[in-house]
């Protein structure tokens, strides 16, 4: 899976964002964290890999939080790709 997006501080102070990806409610280990200044726009990319996932429909979810400042996540995108034998 690949998850991407952008984030920015919407206040006068720098902000910090943390995002992670879940597969069917379980943490995949794909995560990104970074600081952004009060005038910068930043981007992130997370790449995760899971093995032994059964055939069928699954739920991918990106969860983001902030600490220090006010962060806006822009254009979040998740792509899941399944390869089998």
Biopython code that builds the backbone (N, CA, C, O; Angstrom):
import numpy as np
from Bio.PDB.StructureBuilder import StructureBuilder

atoms = [
    (1, "UNK", "N", (0.833, -1.166, 0.000)),
    (1, "UNK", "CA", (0.000, 0.000, 0.000)),
    (1, "UNK", "C", (0.879, 1.231, 0.000)),
    (1, "UNK", "O", (1.996, 1.226, 0.517)),
    (2, "UNK", "N", (0.352, 2.273, -0.586)),
    (2, "UNK", "CA", (1.035, 3.559, -0.605)),
    (2, "UNK", "C", (0.019, 4.613, -0.173)),
    (2, "UNK", "O", (-1.098, 4.654, -0.687)),
    (3, "UNK", "N", (0.409, 5.460, 0.768)),
    (3, "UNK", "CA", (-0.448, 6.552, 1.221)),
    (3, "UNK", "C", (0.339, 7.852, 1.088)),
    (3, "UNK", "O", (1.509, 7.925, 1.463)),
    (4, "UNK", "N", (-0.315, 8.870, 0.553)),
    (4, "UNK", "CA", (0.341, 10.162, 0.368)),
    (4, "UNK", "C", (-0.587, 11.281, 0.798)),
    (4, "UNK", "O", (-1.786, 11.074, 0.986)),
    (5, "UNK", "N", (-0.027, 12.451, 0.948)),
    (5, "UNK", "CA", (-0.828, 13.622, 1.270)),
    (5, "UNK", "C", (0.079, 14.805, 1.522)),
    (5, "UNK", "O", (1.299, 14.721, 1.381)),
    (6, "UNK", "N", (-0.530, 15.889, 1.892)),
    (6, "UNK", "CA", (0.202, 17.094, 2.243)),
    (6, "UNK", "C", (-0.328, 17.614, 3.555)),
    (6, "UNK", "O", (-1.429, 17.257, 3.976)),
    (7, "UNK", "N", (0.452, 18.457, 4.204)),
    (7, "UNK", "CA", (-0.027, 19.065, 5.437)),
    (7, "UNK", "C", (0.586, 20.440, 5.580)),
    (7, "UNK", "O", (1.644, 20.743, 5.029)),
    (8, "UNK", "N", (-0.108, 21.250, 6.331)),
    (8, "UNK", "CA", (0.358, 22.617, 6.556)),
    (8, "UNK", "C", (-0.128, 23.101, 7.907)),
    (8, "UNK", "O", (-1.138, 22.626, 8.427)),
    (9, "UNK", "N", (0.594, 24.041, 8.463)),
    (9, "UNK", "CA", (0.186, 24.710, 9.683)),
    (9, "UNK", "C", (-0.767, 25.835, 9.303)),
    (9, "UNK", "O", (-0.479, 26.622, 8.401)),
    (10, "UNK", "N", (-1.899, 25.908, 9.988)),
    (10, "UNK", "CA", (-2.857, 26.978, 9.683)),
    (10, "UNK", "C", (-2.819, 28.080, 10.739)),
    (10, "UNK", "O", (-3.658, 28.981, 10.739)),
    (11, "UNK", "N", (-1.854, 28.000, 11.624)),
    (11, "UNK", "CA", (-1.713, 29.026, 12.648)),
    (11, "UNK", "C", (-0.418, 29.795, 12.467)),
    (11, "UNK", "O", (0.288, 29.638, 11.471)),
    (12, "UNK", "N", (-0.126, 30.622, 13.445)),
    (12, "UNK", "CA", (1.080, 31.450, 13.390)),
    (12, "UNK", "C", (2.300, 30.719, 13.939)),
    (12, "UNK", "O", (3.402, 31.267, 13.939)),
    (13, "UNK", "N", (2.114, 29.488, 14.405)),
    (13, "UNK", "CA", (3.222, 28.721, 14.979)),
    (13, "UNK", "C", (3.440, 27.436, 14.181)),
    (13, "UNK", "O", (2.522, 26.975, 13.501)),
    (14, "UNK", "N", (4.626, 26.853, 14.250)),
    (14, "UNK", "CA", (4.850, 25.563, 13.596)),
    (14, "UNK", "C", (3.924, 24.499, 14.173)),
    (14, "UNK", "O", (3.449, 24.624, 15.301)),
    (15, "UNK", "N", (3.672, 23.459, 13.397)),
    (15, "UNK", "CA", (2.798, 22.379, 13.832)),
    (15, "UNK", "C", (3.459, 21.045, 13.521)),
    (15, "UNK", "O", (4.373, 20.970, 12.700)),
    (16, "UNK", "N", (2.993, 19.999, 14.180)),
    (16, "UNK", "CA", (3.530, 18.653, 13.990)),
    (16, "UNK", "C", (2.369, 17.716, 13.683)),
    (16, "UNK", "O", (1.350, 17.732, 14.374)),
    (17, "UNK", "N", (2.528, 16.893, 12.635)),
    (17, "UNK", "CA", (1.508, 15.921, 12.249)),
    (17, "UNK", "C", (2.078, 14.509, 12.304)),
    (17, "UNK", "O", (3.263, 14.301, 12.041)),
    (18, "UNK", "N", (1.236, 13.546, 12.645)),
    (18, "UNK", "CA", (1.590, 12.135, 12.636)),
    (18, "UNK", "C", (0.460, 11.385, 11.949)),
    (18, "UNK", "O", (-0.701, 11.532, 12.328)),
    (19, "UNK", "N", (0.789, 10.580, 10.939)),
    (19, "UNK", "CA", (-0.214, 9.782, 10.233)),
    (19, "UNK", "C", (0.231, 8.330, 10.175)),
    (19, "UNK", "O", (1.428, 8.042, 10.144)),
    (20, "UNK", "N", (-0.732, 7.416, 10.159)),
    (20, "UNK", "CA", (-0.447, 5.997, 10.008)),
    (20, "UNK", "C", (-1.562, 5.355, 9.199)),
    (20, "UNK", "O", (-2.635, 5.934, 9.033)),
    (21, "UNK", "N", (-1.299, 4.153, 8.696)),
    (21, "UNK", "CA", (-2.271, 3.434, 7.879)),
    (21, "UNK", "C", (-2.670, 2.146, 8.586)),
    (21, "UNK", "O", (-1.825, 1.427, 9.120)),
    (22, "UNK", "N", (-3.976, 1.863, 8.580)),
    (22, "UNK", "CA", (-4.511, 0.617, 9.134)),
    (22, "UNK", "C", (-5.104, -0.229, 8.012)),
    (22, "UNK", "O", (-5.677, 0.294, 7.056)),
    (23, "UNK", "N", (-4.957, -1.528, 8.146)),
    (23, "UNK", "CA", (-5.596, -2.497, 7.256)),
    (23, "UNK", "C", (-6.549, -3.314, 8.108)),
    (23, "UNK", "O", (-6.119, -4.030, 9.013)),
    (24, "UNK", "N", (-7.826, -3.215, 7.830)),
    (24, "UNK", "CA", (-8.864, -3.915, 8.600)),
    (24, "UNK", "C", (-8.742, -3.635, 10.101)),
    (24, "UNK", "O", (-8.932, -4.531, 10.924)),
    (25, "UNK", "N", (-8.424, -2.384, 10.448)),
    (25, "UNK", "CA", (-8.364, -1.969, 11.838)),
    (25, "UNK", "C", (-7.053, -2.259, 12.545)),
    (25, "UNK", "O", (-6.909, -1.935, 13.724)),
    (26, "UNK", "N", (-6.085, -2.866, 11.850)),
    (26, "UNK", "CA", (-4.794, -3.178, 12.465)),
    (26, "UNK", "C", (-3.710, -2.277, 11.888)),
    (26, "UNK", "O", (-3.686, -2.017, 10.685)),
    (27, "UNK", "N", (-2.822, -1.806, 12.742)),
    (27, "UNK", "CA", (-1.734, -0.938, 12.325)),
    (27, "UNK", "C", (-0.814, -1.685, 11.359)),
    (27, "UNK", "O", (-0.367, -2.791, 11.665)),
    (28, "UNK", "N", (-0.529, -1.100, 10.209)),
    (28, "UNK", "CA", (0.333, -1.733, 9.211)),
    (28, "UNK", "C", (1.802, -1.401, 9.413)),
    (28, "UNK", "O", (2.663, -2.021, 8.790)),
    (29, "UNK", "N", (2.097, -0.454, 10.254)),
    (29, "UNK", "CA", (3.472, -0.014, 10.431)),
    (29, "UNK", "C", (3.850, 1.115, 9.485)),
    (29, "UNK", "O", (4.908, 1.722, 9.650)),
    (30, "UNK", "N", (3.007, 1.410, 8.494)),
    (30, "UNK", "CA", (3.266, 2.540, 7.594)),
    (30, "UNK", "C", (2.909, 3.815, 8.337)),
    (30, "UNK", "O", (1.753, 4.021, 8.704)),
    (31, "UNK", "N", (3.901, 4.673, 8.560)),
    (31, "UNK", "CA", (3.668, 5.883, 9.341)),
    (31, "UNK", "C", (4.578, 7.003, 8.869)),
    (31, "UNK", "O", (5.643, 6.764, 8.300)),
    (32, "UNK", "N", (4.140, 8.223, 9.115)),
    (32, "UNK", "CA", (4.938, 9.414, 8.784)),
    (32, "UNK", "C", (4.700, 10.455, 9.855)),
    (32, "UNK", "O", (3.585, 10.610, 10.355)),
    (33, "UNK", "N", (5.744, 11.159, 10.198)),
    (33, "UNK", "CA", (5.622, 12.263, 11.149)),
    (33, "UNK", "C", (6.597, 13.361, 10.744)),
    (33, "UNK", "O", (7.696, 13.076, 10.269)),
    (34, "UNK", "N", (6.204, 14.590, 10.930)),
    (34, "UNK", "CA", (7.083, 15.689, 10.559)),
    (34, "UNK", "C", (6.559, 16.979, 11.163)),
    (34, "UNK", "O", (5.399, 17.082, 11.563)),
    (35, "UNK", "N", (7.441, 17.949, 11.216)),
    (35, "UNK", "CA", (7.086, 19.306, 11.636)),
    (35, "UNK", "C", (6.914, 20.163, 10.394)),
    (35, "UNK", "O", (7.550, 19.909, 9.371)),
    (36, "UNK", "N", (6.081, 21.150, 10.473)),
    (36, "UNK", "CA", (5.961, 22.120, 9.393)),
    (36, "UNK", "C", (5.999, 23.517, 9.994)),
    (36, "UNK", "O", (5.499, 23.736, 11.097)),
    (37, "UNK", "N", (6.581, 24.443, 9.284)),
    (37, "UNK", "CA", (6.645, 25.823, 9.784)),
    (37, "UNK", "C", (5.297, 26.500, 9.541)),
    (37, "UNK", "O", (4.408, 25.933, 8.905)),
    (38, "UNK", "N", (5.166, 27.693, 10.046)),
    (38, "UNK", "CA", (3.898, 28.414, 9.893)),
    (38, "UNK", "C", (3.689, 28.927, 8.469)),
    (38, "UNK", "O", (2.605, 29.414, 8.150)),
    (39, "UNK", "N", (4.699, 28.827, 7.612)),
    (39, "UNK", "CA", (4.557, 29.316, 6.232)),
    (39, "UNK", "C", (4.806, 28.237, 5.177)),
    (39, "UNK", "O", (4.692, 28.511, 3.982)),
    (40, "UNK", "N", (5.145, 27.015, 5.600)),
    (40, "UNK", "CA", (5.502, 25.966, 4.638)),
    (40, "UNK", "C", (4.368, 24.979, 4.419)),
    (40, "UNK", "O", (3.539, 24.758, 5.302)),
    (41, "UNK", "N", (4.342, 24.394, 3.245)),
    (41, "UNK", "CA", (3.468, 23.278, 2.913)),
    (41, "UNK", "C", (4.379, 22.068, 2.733)),
    (41, "UNK", "O", (5.347, 22.137, 1.975)),
    (42, "UNK", "N", (4.092, 20.974, 3.406)),
    (42, "UNK", "CA", (4.927, 19.777, 3.364)),
    (42, "UNK", "C", (4.117, 18.632, 2.745)),
    (42, "UNK", "O", (2.892, 18.705, 2.645)),
    (43, "UNK", "N", (4.821, 17.580, 2.335)),
    (43, "UNK", "CA", (4.143, 16.394, 1.818)),
    (43, "UNK", "C", (4.702, 15.161, 2.516)),
    (43, "UNK", "O", (5.776, 15.208, 3.116)),
    (44, "UNK", "N", (3.960, 14.052, 2.432)),
    (44, "UNK", "CA", (4.434, 12.806, 3.020)),
    (44, "UNK", "C", (4.039, 11.632, 2.131)),
    (44, "UNK", "O", (3.069, 11.699, 1.376)),
    (45, "UNK", "N", (4.811, 10.565, 2.239)),
    (45, "UNK", "CA", (4.528, 9.301, 1.565)),
    (45, "UNK", "C", (4.811, 8.183, 2.552)),
    (45, "UNK", "O", (5.863, 8.162, 3.190)),
    (46, "UNK", "N", (3.878, 7.259, 2.675)),
    (46, "UNK", "CA", (4.057, 6.088, 3.533)),
    (46, "UNK", "C", (3.916, 4.853, 2.661)),
    (46, "UNK", "O", (3.002, 4.772, 1.840)),
    (47, "UNK", "N", (4.807, 3.897, 2.831)),
    (47, "UNK", "CA", (4.750, 2.648, 2.081)),
    (47, "UNK", "C", (4.689, 1.512, 3.084)),
    (47, "UNK", "O", (5.525, 1.422, 3.983)),
    (48, "UNK", "N", (3.702, 0.646, 2.930)),
    (48, "UNK", "CA", (3.554, -0.486, 3.847)),
    (48, "UNK", "C", (3.383, -1.774, 3.079)),
    (48, "UNK", "O", (2.971, -1.776, 1.920)),
    (49, "UNK", "N", (3.705, -2.873, 3.740)),
    (49, "UNK", "CA", (3.597, -4.193, 3.132)),
    (49, "UNK", "C", (3.022, -5.155, 4.158)),
    (49, "UNK", "O", (3.458, -5.179, 5.309)),
    (50, "UNK", "N", (2.062, -5.933, 3.748)),
    (50, "UNK", "CA", (1.461, -6.951, 4.604)),
    (50, "UNK", "C", (1.482, -8.273, 3.852)),
    (50, "UNK", "O", (1.225, -8.301, 2.648)),
    (51, "UNK", "N", (1.780, -9.353, 4.533)),
    (51, "UNK", "CA", (1.746, -10.670, 3.892)),
    (51, "UNK", "C", (0.673, -11.519, 4.559)),
    (51, "UNK", "O", (0.279, -11.253, 5.695)),
    (52, "UNK", "N", (0.213, -12.520, 3.865)),
    (52, "UNK", "CA", (-0.782, -13.436, 4.416)),
    (52, "UNK", "C", (-2.178, -12.861, 4.506)),
    (52, "UNK", "O", (-2.988, -13.341, 5.300)),
    (53, "UNK", "N", (-2.482, -11.846, 3.715)),
    (53, "UNK", "CA", (-3.816, -11.245, 3.726)),
    (53, "UNK", "C", (-4.734, -12.109, 2.860)),
    (53, "UNK", "O", (-4.403, -12.418, 1.715)),
    (54, "UNK", "N", (-5.876, -12.493, 3.404)),
    (54, "UNK", "CA", (-6.821, -13.361, 2.688)),
    (54, "UNK", "C", (-7.463, -12.622, 1.516)),
    (54, "UNK", "O", (-7.554, -11.394, 1.514)),
    (55, "UNK", "N", (-7.903, -13.386, 0.526)),
    (55, "UNK", "CA", (-8.649, -12.810, -0.594)),
    (55, "UNK", "C", (-9.916, -12.166, -0.054)),
    (55, "UNK", "O", (-10.432, -12.558, 0.993)),
    (56, "UNK", "N", (-10.411, -11.172, -0.784)),
    (56, "UNK", "CA", (-11.667, -10.542, -0.403)),
    (56, "UNK", "C", (-11.540, -9.040, -0.246)),
    (56, "UNK", "O", (-10.534, -8.438, -0.622)),
    (57, "UNK", "N", (-12.571, -8.454, 0.310)),
    (57, "UNK", "CA", (-12.635, -7.013, 0.501)),
    (57, "UNK", "C", (-11.988, -6.634, 1.824)),
    (57, "UNK", "O", (-12.209, -7.285, 2.845)),
    (58, "UNK", "N", (-11.193, -5.584, 1.798)),
    (58, "UNK", "CA", (-10.504, -5.113, 2.993)),
    (58, "UNK", "C", (-10.659, -3.601, 3.105)),
    (58, "UNK", "O", (-10.987, -2.924, 2.131)),
    (59, "UNK", "N", (-10.420, -3.088, 4.295)),
    (59, "UNK", "CA", (-10.532, -1.655, 4.549)),
    (59, "UNK", "C", (-9.162, -1.078, 4.854)),
    (59, "UNK", "O", (-8.491, -1.513, 5.790)),
    (60, "UNK", "N", (-8.746, -0.092, 4.058)),
    (60, "UNK", "CA", (-7.540, 0.687, 4.329)),
    (60, "UNK", "C", (-7.986, 2.033, 4.881)),
    (60, "UNK", "O", (-8.912, 2.650, 4.355)),
    (61, "UNK", "N", (-7.321, 2.491, 5.948)),
    (61, "UNK", "CA", (-7.711, 3.745, 6.567)),
    (61, "UNK", "C", (-6.461, 4.502, 7.000)),
    (61, "UNK", "O", (-5.558, 3.921, 7.601)),
    (62, "UNK", "N", (-6.406, 5.797, 6.696)),
    (62, "UNK", "CA", (-5.319, 6.654, 7.145)),
    (62, "UNK", "C", (-5.813, 7.467, 8.339)),
    (62, "UNK", "O", (-6.849, 8.128, 8.268)),
    (63, "UNK", "N", (-5.062, 7.408, 9.427)),
    (63, "UNK", "CA", (-5.400, 8.151, 10.633)),
    (63, "UNK", "C", (-4.307, 9.178, 10.883)),
    (63, "UNK", "O", (-3.122, 8.845, 10.862)),
    (64, "UNK", "N", (-4.695, 10.418, 11.118)),
    (64, "UNK", "CA", (-3.724, 11.487, 11.367)),
    (64, "UNK", "C", (-4.077, 12.226, 12.650)),
    (64, "UNK", "O", (-5.248, 12.388, 12.992)),
    (65, "UNK", "N", (-3.039, 12.670, 13.349)),
    (65, "UNK", "CA", (-3.235, 13.469, 14.549)),
    (65, "UNK", "C", (-2.228, 14.611, 14.528)),
    (65, "UNK", "O", (-1.304, 14.633, 13.715)),
    (66, "UNK", "N", (-2.422, 15.536, 15.418)),
    (66, "UNK", "CA", (-1.528, 16.689, 15.486)),
    (66, "UNK", "C", (-1.094, 16.900, 16.923)),
    (66, "UNK", "O", (-1.792, 16.537, 17.870)),
    (67, "UNK", "N", (0.076, 17.494, 17.057)),
    (67, "UNK", "CA", (0.540, 17.913, 18.380)),
    (67, "UNK", "C", (1.307, 19.205, 18.198)),
    (67, "UNK", "O", (2.201, 19.285, 17.356)),
    (68, "UNK", "N", (0.979, 20.183, 18.954)),
    (68, "UNK", "CA", (1.628, 21.476, 18.825)),
    (68, "UNK", "C", (1.213, 22.179, 17.553)),
    (68, "UNK", "O", (1.708, 21.846, 16.477)),
    (69, "UNK", "N", (0.340, 23.119, 17.647)),
    (69, "UNK", "CA", (-0.134, 23.838, 16.463)),
    (69, "UNK", "C", (-1.401, 23.240, 15.903)),
    (69, "UNK", "O", (-1.986, 22.329, 16.488)),
    (70, "UNK", "N", (-1.819, 23.757, 14.772)),
    (70, "UNK", "CA", (-3.046, 23.335, 14.112)),
    (70, "UNK", "C", (-2.692, 22.901, 12.694)),
    (70, "UNK", "O", (-2.289, 23.728, 11.877)),
    (71, "UNK", "N", (-2.840, 21.608, 12.394)),
    (71, "UNK", "CA", (-2.442, 21.024, 11.114)),
    (71, "UNK", "C", (-3.658, 20.733, 10.252)),
    (71, "UNK", "O", (-4.681, 20.267, 10.755)),
    (72, "UNK", "N", (-3.554, 21.003, 8.966)),
    (72, "UNK", "CA", (-4.554, 20.595, 7.980)),
    (72, "UNK", "C", (-3.883, 19.576, 7.069)),
    (72, "UNK", "O", (-2.787, 19.815, 6.562)),
    (73, "UNK", "N", (-4.553, 18.421, 6.858)),
    (73, "UNK", "CA", (-4.064, 17.393, 5.932)),
    (73, "UNK", "C", (-4.738, 17.645, 4.588)),
    (73, "UNK", "O", (-5.965, 17.684, 4.498)),
    (74, "UNK", "N", (-3.927, 17.815, 3.545)),
    (74, "UNK", "CA", (-4.434, 18.101, 2.203)),
    (74, "UNK", "C", (-4.311, 16.882, 1.292)),
    (74, "UNK", "O", (-3.289, 16.196, 1.300)),
    (75, "UNK", "N", (-5.336, 16.622, 0.521)),
    (75, "UNK", "CA", (-5.344, 15.587, -0.526)),
    (75, "UNK", "C", (-4.833, 14.234, -0.059)),
    (75, "UNK", "O", (-3.922, 13.690, -0.684)),
    (76, "UNK", "N", (-5.384, 13.662, 1.024)),
    (76, "UNK", "CA", (-4.933, 12.338, 1.443)),
    (76, "UNK", "C", (-5.362, 11.275, 0.431)),
    (76, "UNK", "O", (-6.497, 11.290, -0.047)),
    (77, "UNK", "N", (-4.462, 10.361, 0.109)),
    (77, "UNK", "CA", (-4.730, 9.312, -0.875)),
    (77, "UNK", "C", (-4.125, 8.001, -0.394)),
    (77, "UNK", "O", (-2.998, 7.980, 0.101)),
    (78, "UNK", "N", (-4.871, 6.904, -0.537)),
    (78, "UNK", "CA", (-4.361, 5.573, -0.222)),
    (78, "UNK", "C", (-4.581, 4.681, -1.440)),
    (78, "UNK", "O", (-5.660, 4.671, -2.032)),
    (79, "UNK", "N", (-3.537, 3.931, -1.803)),
    (79, "UNK", "CA", (-3.623, 2.974, -2.899)),
    (79, "UNK", "C", (-3.256, 1.605, -2.355)),
    (79, "UNK", "O", (-2.192, 1.443, -1.757)),
    (80, "UNK", "N", (-4.111, 0.628, -2.550)),
    (80, "UNK", "CA", (-3.816, -0.743, -2.140)),
    (80, "UNK", "C", (-3.617, -1.609, -3.370)),
    (80, "UNK", "O", (-4.372, -1.508, -4.337)),
    (81, "UNK", "N", (-2.619, -2.444, -3.336)),
    (81, "UNK", "CA", (-2.297, -3.329, -4.455)),
    (81, "UNK", "C", (-2.125, -4.741, -3.899)),
    (81, "UNK", "O", (-1.357, -4.952, -2.960)),
    (82, "UNK", "N", (-2.831, -5.694, -4.473)),
    (82, "UNK", "CA", (-2.720, -7.078, -4.029)),
    (82, "UNK", "C", (-2.010, -7.909, -5.097)),
    (82, "UNK", "O", (-2.375, -7.875, -6.272)),
    (83, "UNK", "N", (-1.008, -8.644, -4.674)),
    (83, "UNK", "CA", (-0.291, -9.559, -5.547)),
    (83, "UNK", "C", (-0.432, -10.960, -4.977)),
    (83, "UNK", "O", (-0.251, -11.161, -3.776)),
    (84, "UNK", "N", (-0.747, -11.909, -5.804)),
    (84, "UNK", "CA", (-0.899, -13.277, -5.323)),
    (84, "UNK", "C", (-0.222, -14.267, -6.235)),
    (84, "UNK", "O", (0.211, -13.944, -7.341)),
    (85, "UNK", "N", (-0.145, -15.483, -5.737)),
    (85, "UNK", "CA", (0.476, -16.547, -6.529)),
    (85, "UNK", "C", (-0.569, -17.312, -7.285)),
    (85, "UNK", "O", (-0.242, -18.251, -8.011)),
]
sb = StructureBuilder()
sb.init_structure("model")
sb.init_model(0)
sb.init_chain("A")
sb.init_seg("    ")
for serial, (resi, resn, name, xyz) in enumerate(atoms, 1):
    if name == "N":
        sb.init_residue(resn, " ", resi, " ")
    sb.init_atom(name, np.array(xyz, "f"), 0.0, 1.0, " ", f" {name:<3s}", serial, name[0])
structure = sb.get_structure()
